[in-house]
């Protein structure tokens, strides 16, 4: 049985995110994923550098709260760094 590759959001990849917008309107965000942001105590969001299609907002960063995400389209995925599970962990004791 082959091990399937996990799908992860990777920094530098391009995504289109559909999220909850205003009343009965979906908000579309297209751009490069830059990482995650902490919003308050227990909320997180996706940091997106906006693409050309956003006009004057191109290059600006938008935070999309995770609870508002409806769908994510993968437009251009970069490979994620695979961590070496066999690598020794250094322990420091004070």
Order of alpha helices (4+ residues) and beta strands (2+ residues): beta-beta-beta-beta-beta
